[in-house]
Amino acid sequence: MRMSSDGLSPSRHGSGMSLADEGGPTQGGLLAGLDVQETDQPTSFPGSNAMPTATKKALSTVLSSWASKKFMSGCAILFPITVTVYITWWFLTFFDKFFSPVYKLVFGFHVFGLGFITSMAFIFLTGVFVSSWLGGALLWVGEWFIRKLPIVKHIYSASKQISQAVNPDSDNTPAFRECVLIRHPRHGEYAIGFITGECIAQMPEGDHTLFSIFVPTNHVYVGDIFLLSKPDIIKTSLSVREGIEVVVSGGMALPATLNLRDQHN
């Protein structure tokens, strides 16, 4: 049987099945299969990327906590030093400005600190002079003149009362007589106060002695005044200076043991 060249086509293409039609592994199919296998196969073990991320987070938390703690420690150390330097510098420059212009006018140059030393010497000599008979007489005349002025007399009177609290040579009763405790603001709570005076309260059942208790609410210069009878006042072993330190420090200077005395004495 003779087959033509056209007959070869069915035998090669028509009747014969190609490898692609049979699903055989052609070159393209093999490459496609390899690509699928490479894509589906995981490139790393499960959890290998999660562990470094968790470690980084933990390390970042530790470092941030350590840095914040050290920063706050630095602030706690530098804050009192900064406040002390600032107040000292302000004190020096404030008093130095009083006599520095005089020295600059006389000598033609300015020496920092010379005016401050002169101011301190002037304050010391004022105290010595006022302690004498002549200085006391001149001070009395000056105060008499100031008390005649309408507005100035109130300012001078208030400022003098404050200065008498720190004046060791004052003959008057100290502003803060004693550091005590009172029950305030409710039962079971106590507040630190200072006895500043006393008065007689006339009542129908009789006269009662009331003590004026100053309870600071903002450091020492602002507070509330309470009038209490003697049994309501709890006396302590704290001196006035120690009580002021407790108030100014926000309670941090409070001693570990606070001895209370008999309130009826």
HUHUDA-V204354 format. One record per backbone hydrogen bond with DSSP energy under -1.0 kcal/mol. CO is the residue of the C=O (numbers start at 1). NH is the residue of the N-H. If there is no record, write none. Layout:
# HUHUDA-V204354
CO_NH ; CO_NH
This chain:
# HUHUDA-V204354
7_11 ; 8_12 ; 9_13 ; 9_14 ; 10_15 ; 10_16 ; 18_22 ; 19_24 ; 24_26 ; 26_30 ; 27_31 ; 28_32 ; 29_33 ; 30_34 ; 31_35 ; 32_36 ; 33_37 ; 34_38 ; 35_39 ; 36_40 ; 37_41 ; 45_48 ; 47_51 ; 49_53 ; 50_54 ; 51_55 ; 52_56 ; 53_57 ; 54_58 ; 55_59 ; 56_60 ; 57_61 ; 58_62 ; 59_63 ; 60_64 ; 61_65 ; 62_66 ; 63_67 ; 64_68 ; 65_69 ; 66_70 ; 67_71 ; 68_72 ; 69_73 ; 70_74 ; 71_75 ; 72_76 ; 73_77 ; 74_78 ; 75_79 ; 78_82 ; 79_83 ; 80_84 ; 81_85 ; 82_86 ; 83_87 ; 84_88 ; 85_89 ; 86_90 ; 87_91 ; 88_92 ; 89_93 ; 90_94 ; 91_95 ; 92_96 ; 93_97 ; 96_100 ; 99_103 ; 100_104 ; 101_105 ; 102_106 ; 103_107 ; 104_108 ; 111_114 ; 113_117 ; 114_118 ; 115_119 ; 116_120 ; 117_121 ; 118_122 ; 119_123 ; 120_124 ; 121_125 ; 122_126 ; 123_127 ; 124_128 ; 125_129 ; 126_130 ; 127_131 ; 129_132 ; 132_136 ; 133_137 ; 134_138 ; 135_139 ; 136_140 ; 137_141 ; 138_142 ; 139_143 ; 140_144 ; 141_145 ; 142_146 ; 143_147 ; 146_149 ; 149_153 ; 151_155 ; 152_156 ; 153_157 ; 154_158 ; 155_159 ; 156_160 ; 157_161 ; 158_162 ; 159_163 ; 160_164 ; 163_166 ; 167_170 ; 178_195 ; 179_236 ; 180_193 ; 181_234 ; 182_184 ; 182_191 ; 186_189 ; 189_184 ; 191_182 ; 193_180 ; 194_214 ; 195_177 ; 197_212 ; 199_210 ; 201_208 ; 203_206 ; 206_203 ; 208_201 ; 210_199 ; 211_228 ; 212_196 ; 213_226 ; 214_194 ; 215_224 ; 222_217 ; 222_218 ; 224_215 ; 226_213 ; 228_211 ; 229_232 ; 230_233 ; 234_181 ; 235_261 ; 239_243 ; 240_244 ; 241_245 ; 242_246 ; 243_247 ; 244_248 ; 245_249 ; 246_251 ; 247_250 ; 251_254 ; 259_237 ; 262_265
